[in-house]
Amino acid sequence: MPTRYSQTRIRRVAAIRGKLDKTSRGHRLVVTRSNKFVYAQLIDLKTGNTVAGVKNTDAVAAGKQIAEKAKKLKIIEVALDRGGYKYHGKVKLLATAAREGGLSF
């Protein structure tokens, strides 16, 4: 049986993805986190394929790495999909580092 937190997170994921569909900028930056790692993926919204991905223990380093990969692919505008996580801690650090690296969302 799902916990109360997981049910809340599932609702948050649906709300975020619904808003992303309306804005659809071409690519989305998906952030996933675990206790040890932070994952970031660039996904093409038209095809649904992953264009680039990063896995790192440091959120700031992961944000910089994904921004570098996006620059090589000539991707500047992305939509941030925080995957139901609140915008603080590791997610906020990754997003800030990605913005400093040249991505805009």
Backbone bond lengths (Angstrom), bond angles and torsions (degrees), N, CA, C in turn:
res aa  C-N    CA-C-N  psi(-1)  N-CA   C-N-CA  omega(-1)  CA-C   N-CA-C  phi
1 M - - - 1.446 - - 1.535 108.81 -
2 P 1.344 116.40 130.36 1.461 119.34 -178.56 1.523 111.33 -65.39
3 T 1.312 114.80 145.66 1.461 119.69 177.60 1.523 109.51 -77.69
4 R 1.297 114.89 168.80 1.465 119.50 -179.71 1.525 110.81 -63.67
5 Y 1.344 116.62 -38.28 1.459 120.30 179.45 1.522 110.91 -63.71
6 S 1.330 117.41 -43.91 1.465 119.32 -177.95 1.524 111.13 -67.24
7 Q 1.326 117.70 -33.99 1.460 120.21 176.44 1.525 110.63 -65.89
8 T 1.315 117.03 -41.09 1.460 121.44 178.00 1.518 110.24 -64.50
9 R 1.332 116.63 -41.26 1.461 120.80 -179.85 1.528 110.75 -65.90
10 I 1.305 117.80 -38.93 1.469 121.32 178.45 1.529 110.06 -62.43
11 R 1.318 117.39 -41.01 1.463 121.20 176.93 1.524 111.07 -64.10
12 R 1.350 115.80 -41.57 1.451 120.70 178.78 1.522 111.59 -63.90
13 V 1.332 117.40 -39.70 1.470 121.93 178.23 1.527 109.92 -60.63
14 A 1.321 116.93 -45.50 1.466 121.08 -179.67 1.525 111.22 -62.51
15 A 1.320 117.00 -40.70 1.463 120.61 -179.79 1.522 110.99 -66.88
16 I 1.335 116.86 -42.76 1.468 120.92 -179.46 1.516 110.43 -65.55
17 R 1.326 117.66 -46.66 1.462 120.65 -178.32 1.525 110.97 -65.36
18 G 1.326 117.41 -33.36 1.462 120.64 177.02 1.517 111.64 -64.07
19 K 1.330 116.22 -40.64 1.458 120.23 178.02 1.523 110.97 -69.18
20 L 1.330 117.13 -36.40 1.464 120.94 179.66 1.522 111.28 -64.91
21 D 1.319 117.60 -37.52 1.463 121.04 179.78 1.522 111.07 -61.95
22 K 1.324 116.78 -34.73 1.459 120.32 -179.30 1.526 112.13 -73.10
23 T 1.327 116.20 -35.01 1.467 119.34 -176.94 1.525 112.30 -88.82
24 S 1.309 118.30 -28.51 1.469 127.86 -177.70 1.526 114.79 10.26
25 R 1.297 115.88 97.16 1.458 122.66 -178.04 1.525 112.27 -95.46
26 G 1.288 118.69 4.48 1.454 120.33 179.96 1.515 112.63 110.80
27 H 1.329 117.62 -44.75 1.454 122.56 178.63 1.518 109.60 -135.77
28 R 1.320 115.80 152.37 1.461 118.66 174.67 1.517 109.24 -128.06
29 L 1.308 115.39 144.77 1.453 123.24 177.58 1.522 107.15 -99.30
30 V 1.325 116.22 109.32 1.459 121.84 -177.05 1.522 108.76 -96.61
31 V 1.317 116.44 127.63 1.463 122.53 179.89 1.513 108.78 -111.30
32 T 1.330 115.36 127.58 1.457 121.87 175.23 1.512 107.09 -129.72
33 R 1.305 116.58 144.51 1.459 118.21 -179.62 1.524 109.89 -136.06
34 S 1.310 114.44 152.55 1.455 121.67 172.30 1.524 106.51 -128.18
35 N 1.312 116.87 -173.11 1.462 118.55 179.31 1.522 111.69 -66.55
36 K 1.337 117.08 -29.20 1.458 120.22 -174.80 1.526 113.18 -107.16
37 F 1.324 117.90 -39.32 1.457 121.64 -171.93 1.521 112.87 -116.99
38 V 1.329 114.21 159.57 1.461 122.80 170.95 1.517 105.83 -120.91
39 Y 1.323 116.81 129.89 1.456 122.22 -179.58 1.525 108.81 -113.92
40 A 1.322 116.10 141.31 1.457 121.01 175.73 1.524 107.29 -136.03
41 Q 1.326 116.64 133.31 1.456 121.68 179.26 1.516 109.58 -132.22
42 L 1.320 115.71 142.07 1.455 121.57 170.66 1.518 107.29 -100.37
43 I 1.324 117.03 122.24 1.457 122.02 -177.17 1.518 109.07 -119.25
44 D 1.328 115.59 131.93 1.462 121.80 175.98 1.522 107.70 -76.77
45 L 1.334 117.42 122.51 1.458 121.02 -175.92 1.527 112.87 -71.27
46 K 1.328 117.39 -26.99 1.463 119.81 -178.29 1.521 111.73 -73.40
47 T 1.339 117.03 -43.38 1.460 120.45 -176.54 1.519 112.81 -99.82
48 G 1.327 117.36 -23.56 1.457 121.00 -178.00 1.516 113.01 81.88
49 N 1.338 117.45 9.92 1.455 121.76 -179.25 1.521 111.54 -90.67
50 T 1.332 115.34 148.09 1.456 120.78 175.17 1.516 108.95 -78.80
51 V 1.326 116.57 125.32 1.457 122.39 -178.08 1.526 110.28 -91.68
52 A 1.329 118.10 -40.45 1.458 123.04 -180.00 1.517 109.30 -152.32
53 G 1.320 115.99 154.01 1.454 120.47 179.46 1.510 111.85 -148.21
54 V 1.326 115.34 155.46 1.465 122.42 -178.83 1.518 108.65 -141.62
55 K 1.338 116.18 142.28 1.463 122.35 174.11 1.515 107.02 -133.49
56 N 1.334 116.88 125.64 1.454 120.37 -177.53 1.517 109.31 -153.67
57 T 1.334 115.98 156.85 1.468 119.47 176.43 1.518 111.52 -82.35
58 D 1.331 117.16 -19.84 1.462 122.28 -178.95 1.528 109.52 -106.20
59 A 1.317 117.33 124.83 1.464 121.48 -177.11 1.520 112.15 -66.96
60 V 1.316 117.47 -37.76 1.462 120.97 -179.44 1.528 109.93 -65.68
61 A 1.329 116.69 -44.13 1.468 120.57 179.13 1.527 110.65 -64.39
62 A 1.323 117.32 -38.66 1.460 120.90 178.47 1.526 110.91 -64.43
63 G 1.324 117.27 -39.50 1.462 121.34 177.91 1.514 112.17 -63.93
64 K 1.328 116.34 -41.66 1.465 120.07 178.57 1.524 111.21 -67.59
65 Q 1.336 116.61 -39.98 1.464 120.53 -179.52 1.521 111.62 -65.29
66 I 1.312 117.41 -42.85 1.469 119.61 -179.09 1.521 110.40 -69.00
67 A 1.335 117.73 -32.89 1.465 120.32 176.80 1.526 110.74 -66.80
68 E 1.330 117.10 -39.13 1.467 120.66 177.56 1.524 111.08 -64.09
69 K 1.329 116.21 -43.52 1.467 119.91 179.13 1.522 110.86 -64.54
70 A 1.328 116.69 -37.31 1.461 120.60 178.79 1.525 110.77 -66.54
71 K 1.328 117.05 -38.80 1.468 120.57 177.99 1.521 111.06 -61.68
72 K 1.343 116.62 -41.71 1.462 120.68 179.02 1.522 111.33 -62.66
73 L 1.326 116.21 -33.02 1.464 121.33 179.30 1.531 112.06 -89.02
74 K 1.340 116.48 2.52 1.462 123.47 -179.63 1.529 112.24 60.84
75 I 1.321 115.66 41.50 1.461 122.66 176.40 1.523 107.29 -108.24
76 I 1.327 116.04 122.53 1.471 120.04 -179.20 1.525 110.54 -115.67
77 E 1.332 116.73 -45.53 1.470 121.86 -177.71 1.528 110.01 -92.87
78 V 1.311 116.80 124.57 1.455 122.24 175.84 1.529 109.03 -136.38
79 A 1.309 115.42 162.13 1.459 121.20 173.00 1.527 106.95 -107.52
80 L 1.314 118.12 130.31 1.465 122.28 -177.70 1.520 109.51 -81.71
81 D 1.328 116.09 119.65 1.463 122.53 174.41 1.520 106.04 -109.69
82 R 1.327 116.02 102.83 1.456 119.61 -175.16 1.523 112.50 -85.22
83 G 1.319 117.26 6.10 1.457 121.39 171.81 1.512 115.51 63.88
84 G 1.305 117.13 29.34 1.456 120.29 178.26 1.514 113.66 87.55
85 Y 1.317 117.42 -5.96 1.458 120.30 178.18 1.518 109.23 -81.14
86 K 1.316 115.90 148.74 1.448 120.19 176.96 1.524 109.34 -69.28
87 Y 1.327 116.14 151.93 1.468 121.27 -177.43 1.520 109.09 -83.49
88 H 1.327 115.67 75.71 1.455 121.95 173.84 1.525 108.07 -160.04
89 G 1.304 116.56 168.51 1.457 120.76 177.87 1.517 112.51 66.46
90 K 1.342 116.26 -130.71 1.465 122.14 -175.82 1.522 112.20 -61.49
91 V 1.319 117.10 -38.37 1.469 120.83 -178.33 1.527 110.01 -65.28
92 K 1.318 116.61 -44.58 1.464 120.83 -179.94 1.522 111.19 -66.16
93 L 1.345 117.67 -40.56 1.458 121.12 178.40 1.526 111.21 -62.51
94 L 1.330 117.02 -43.50 1.462 120.96 178.58 1.524 110.70 -63.18
95 A 1.317 117.38 -45.17 1.463 121.12 -179.09 1.524 111.26 -64.14
96 T 1.310 118.02 -41.54 1.455 121.88 179.10 1.533 111.03 -63.58
97 A 1.326 115.92 -44.09 1.467 120.49 179.57 1.526 110.87 -65.70
98 A 1.319 117.58 -37.16 1.459 121.18 178.61 1.532 110.42 -66.86
99 R 1.337 116.60 -39.04 1.474 119.93 176.51 1.521 111.14 -63.94
100 E 1.319 115.83 -43.42 1.468 120.15 178.37 1.525 111.14 -64.44
101 G 1.329 116.64 -28.83 1.450 121.64 178.57 1.520 114.16 -78.38
102 G 1.336 117.53 -7.48 1.450 120.11 175.21 1.509 116.12 120.25
103 L 1.327 118.90 -5.74 1.464 120.07 177.38 1.516 110.32 -81.07
104 S 1.313 116.17 149.34 1.463 119.65 175.51 1.510 108.69 -126.87
105 F 1.342 115.00 134.40 1.465 122.11 176.71 1.492 110.06 -153.39
